Amino acid sequence: MRPRSLQEVVGHATLLGPEALLPRLIKADNFGSLLFYGPPGCGKTTLAEVIAAETQSEVIRVNAVLSGAAELREVLAEARRHPSRKTVLVVDEIHRFNKAQQDLLLPDVEAGVVRLIGCTTHNPGLYVVPALLSRSHLFRLDPLSVDEVAGFLATALADGERGLGALGIKAGPAVLRQVAEMAGGDLRRALNCLETLVLSAPVLGSVTDEAVAAFARERRIRYDDGGDDHYDTASAFIKSVRGGDPDAALYWLFLMLAGGEEPRFIARRLVICASEDIGLADSRALGIATAAFQACELVGLPECEYALAHATLFLALAPKSNSTTLAIAAAKEAVRSQPRQEVPLHLKDAHNATNKRLGQGGGYRYSHDYPEGISGQDYLSHSLALYRPGEAGAEAQLAERLARWRELKELLRRKEGRP
């Protein structure tokens, strides 16, 4: 059922619409190297094959999983021997090529000996060498919608030449939609599912809801726990917690767990979030996140789901403050850009006779001897304002306390006649 022309390609309206760049490049046969990046089953290899067919090019297909440097050299040498041919080199899973193999492509891509069409499920910014990336047009393909997948399944079911039409099996729109929903935007998975259901149906019968339900029990969600899904879903999870959306946070949490994500990775993200995004607005968050991490160590799946959900909900519903994050940045900047401050003499260690003779610790005021623990002394040679309390949660009270201490310190200075 692979499309044979651009018109047969399913979905990607923004990429393949009449005003889009890619169809115009193909029509004019004026494209250089292309990179198609997207999840499995969204049509990357299909587009590569269609482009090669529509431009009547000589096509060389290479799978980066199976091909090595020797085969790649041979392929490129063959293309150089026939410069008059329009050679398109289609590389599936191009992220599997190491840096040396990708570098092999550069001279011939640069010279126009071959036009590269690379397909990848992994972020090209991380897996494709910069020199090759800069010489290519990058197009991102999104998962297909449920309606697009269901519509194509109906076409495959009716097509007697390339599809399943010759078997005479029926499937209603509701059944096809259920199959499409299970596929998660992966058309190849949807077609494989439909084929299995049709071949297991009685002769000239129908695919039933019960058959789909039985198949669904074996469903595994699309989740690459070592690739883009790992980073993208973790990012959505933490941003949902930061944004105070407990429902979204729980959804992304259990999507990661269903996809096989390591619970301790999730717990580590929560520990970071507790200080980065909540901080002093509710200091309990760090203790709860750390306890969730310990629970993952002690209990493991599936029971540690309770602790992860507990921590996720607490952090999502907690007041938010990034004052700790801003204070860290300010402190690092002060250390980096300003001269190093010396420790004031009255703060230096005075635990031995030599230090005392040098005057270290002399004049230090023990804070507990003063009202509210404020002695009025300075603790830096030159004052800095690094921490600025937020207005949410407990930090509102901390701001009031800090302002009060500053007033007391100022009163003591005036009383003692200090500048």
Secondary structure, DSSP 8 states (H G I E B T S, - for coil): ---SSGGG--S-HHHHSTT-HHHHHHHTT---EEEEE--TTSSHHHHHHHHHHHTT-EEEEEETTT--HHHHHHHHHHHHH-TTS-EEEEEETGGGS-HHHHHHHHHHHHHTSSEEEEEESS-HHHHS-HHHHHTEEEEE-----HHHHHHHHHHHHH-SSSSSGGG--B--HHHHHHHHHHHTT-HHHHHHHHHHHHHTS-TT-B--HHHHHHHHTT------TTSHHHHHHHHHHHHHHHTT-HHHHHHHHHHHHHTT--HHHHHHHHHHHIIIIIGGG-THHHHHHHHHHHHHHHT-TTTHHHHHHHHHHHHHHS----HHHHHHHHHHHHHHHS------GGGS---SHHHHHTTTTTT---GGGSGGG-----SSSS--------SSTTHHHHHHHHHHHHHHHHHHHHHHT--
